[in-house]
Amino acid sequence: MNARELAWPFFDDEHRALARAFDAWISDIAIEEDERDPDAAVRAWVRALAQGGWLSACTKLDVRTLCLLRERLAYRSALADFAFAMQGLGSGAISLFGDVRLRERFLPKVEAGTCIAAFALSEREAGSDVAAIATRAVRDGERYVIDGEKTWISNGGIADLYVVFARTSDSGAKGLTAFAIDADTPGFGIVERINTISPHPLGTLAFSRMTVPVERRIGAEGDGFKIAMATLDVFRSTVGAAALGFARRAYDETRAHVRSRQLFGAPLSALQLTQGAIADMALDIDASALLVYRAAWTKDGGAQRVTREAAMAKLFATEAAGRVCDRAVQLFGGRGVTRGEVVERLYRDVRALRIYEGASEIQKVVIARASMEE
């Protein structure tokens, strides 16, 4: 984000100062990343972000701050962005709906980087359709007994805290309840680690007669769907910000390349088709930024729900980032599909954003429903 964009009315002087301080901080951070061991890189980024004092943003939930930091982290590293994002999403339900005991137990540890967090919502038959969750929690006196399975869970296998959504009644969406669960709870286990095109810690969780005290419940029984949706309302905008960071990096790499690459006796940038591609990339980036920061500004301004704005930001920015990274690969030619090139990595990094926290198709449904209700 350049000086012109920081002057947008979405930001105040505190946000501008924070963005500049973060830019200075991250330029001095050196973390070695190995795609064969993403767990180690995520842990290292969590430690570094905690030492820098940046993880407090994950629990305070100022959405503009979250977006500003995620955009910059994604520009630098997909795993850096992932580490920061999951500290927020994984603890977000507690920040928003947890009682004093839960907040005091977990949030200071999340900020200190001593507690890695995870958001356990998805199941094999309940991804986009959250109301189809089958994992069940049965009340037994002052405890719940949980059985079931979760999959595609970010930080699955390395998290210390899992916010788990389970069914406590057969009342559809109104039958879900959220729980804060320690990774060492008896009856909890990791049954599979999942490898994806952009490596992240990802796993399948299993619960077998796992008992959880009633005080680990987040909110009231039956509030789970509301809690999940309100949490995603906050963090969907930040997914758009991450997409924006990936797109900006691809754009900057491409501009440098087309200026230096010689073709037919002139720079590649002299070709009108190249200029058209650069113009399309710039347009996608600015339009994404406006939608992302509008959604964040609206939420920070006190709006109870920003479902429509967050869905628009997430949908447009993630789809646009896919287009930007694809154009970058095309303009790099053979180098663009060569393992180890920045744009090749970005092409893989950006793809999952159109799926997680609500696929693009689901965002269209959300936008359409909200628009019809106006």
PyMOL commands that set and color helices and strands:
alter all, ss='L'
color gray80, all
select helices_A, chain A and resi 3-6+13-26+38-51+56-60+63-76+78-97+100-112+130-132+172-175+214-216+224-260+268-270+272-300+307-337+342-349+351-354+360-372
alter helices_A, ss='H'
color red, helices_A
select strands_A, chain A and resi 117-120+136-140+143-154+161-167+176-182+188-193+202-213+217-218+262-263+266-267
alter strands_A, ss='S'
color yellow, strands_A
deselect
rebuild
show_as cartoon
